[in-house]
Amino acid sequence: MAEQEVAEANGVAMGPSLAEVATASDVSVATVSRVLNGKAGVREDLRLRVLRAAERLGYRPLRRSRKHVASGGKPDTHFQFTFLSEPAVRAEMAWSPAFLAASGRLQTLGHTLHLQFVKDPVDADMQRLKANERALLEDCQGVMSAHQGFFAWLKEARRLGRPAVRLGYYPTVAAVPQVVGDSFTGSLKLMDYLIKKGHKRIAVWRTHVTPFDGSVPLPMNEREKYAAYRLALHEAGIEYRPELEVRMNFDWRQVQPLARRLLSVRPAPTALFIDNDWTTARAMNYPVKEEDTLPAGWHREFEVVHFIDTGVEPSRHGLTCVALPMDRMGEQGAEMLLAQTHGVVYPPDHVVKLAPRFLTAEELMQQVPALDR
């Protein structure tokens, strides 16, 4: 039986090859391999070209080794991994799609992924794990962390020689392999969409986080998203207009004055790109009270698109959007855990970036039952 047939018989769709992605993006196979494995040393324009081609062709990392598929073999060892998540999001865990995908992937290979809600140490006095927390890591063969923190856990896992993978919205200094969203590519897709529809005055609503001590705002991943915004304008020959840039933190009280300012800009923008789904929720659901000066449905003055990077259901707002592929991130994280158990050593700065899914408002409307519209 041919290798492709063997893979399909075992439930593994191999899809396009690296060579096909290389042909579609007009680069070498080696360059494609470096990009899709998150390695450095590739020019940004080439990286973007490869990611676009891979997304267009539906390329997915091979889910199991060809040797394993061909032999139909079972793993020699049963590994028990731990998936760490904050207890604050227990009721509605934003990373649940990633956990379910990672758990399913590992289960098909005879391994287990346990969900563990823990309190992440957040300050200098809490960087050392408690005895029971260290024991939790000692009892498992590897750990996958979700979201921003868990640096103390990852540090302890490395000290114990355990495989470790971090899933996140954007890369950070963690010294472990990471699977994150490609915010640059996602934002560029949104801007390309608006420009192709004829929009030339596109406002951008940027979000940043202010630390508790009131110091300089943390950039999150806004630099990549904003870089894509500026690049798309430049490539389309559209002049950047600073009055079309809105910046805020997560304080909902900022929505009213900033929205009022945006509505006053003349000539008025025709489209609005919001770079964060929390901000979108605040803007779309801003309470209209008697003393408010914003008209009801103020955002209908623009065509609004937004970036979803917290696992929010895309149909919630029904807007054209890009959404992080949480399921693919979980599967990729599972593969990287297994690779480490088989002796693969990732460099400290190893990052795999996955392009978000692009969904138009029309596509989302088709997914919503008529009674819910």
Number of C-alpha atoms within 10 A of each C-alpha: 8 8 13 15 14 17 22 14 13 11 11 15 15 18 15 14 16 20 15 17 26 20 15 16 20 14 16 14 17 11 19 27 16 15 24 20 15 21 16 13 10 14 11 11 9 16 22 19 20 25 23 19 20 23 16 11 15 11 18 18 16 15 17 14 9 15 10 12 20 17 9 12 10 12 11 7 9 14 18 16 26 22 21 22 25 18 13 11 12 11 7 10 15 19 22 19 18 24 28 17 20 26 22 18 22 22 14 10 15 15 17 20 24 15 16 14 15 14 13 19 16 12 7 7 7 11 16 14 15 10 8 9 14 15 11 13 19 15 11 18 22 26 25 29 25 22 17 16 19 23 19 17 23 24 19 20 23 16 9 14 14 20 26 29 27 29 26 23 22 20 22 17 9 19 18 23 25 30 28 28 26 23 30 22 23 27 29 23 22 23 25 17 17 23 18 10 9 10 17 18 20 24 24 27 21 19 23 18 15 16 10 7 6 8 8 9 13 13 12 15 20 18 14 19 24 20 14 22 24 17 17 20 19 12 9 12 10 16 11 17 10 9 13 18 16 16 12 17 16 15 11 14 12 14 20 18 13 15 17 14 13 20 17 11 11 9 8 15 21 17 23 24 25 24 28 21 21 18 22 21 13 17 19 17 13 17 12 13 10 7 6 11 12 19 10 14 12 14 17 11 13 16 16 23 27 25 27 25 23 18 20 16 11 20 17 10 18 20 21 24 29 26 24 25 21 30 18 20 28 27 24 26 28 26 19 23 24 20 14 18 17 10 9 12 14 15 11 12 17 19 26 24 25 25 26 26 15 19 18 16 16 11 14 17 15 11 10 13 8 8 5 6 8
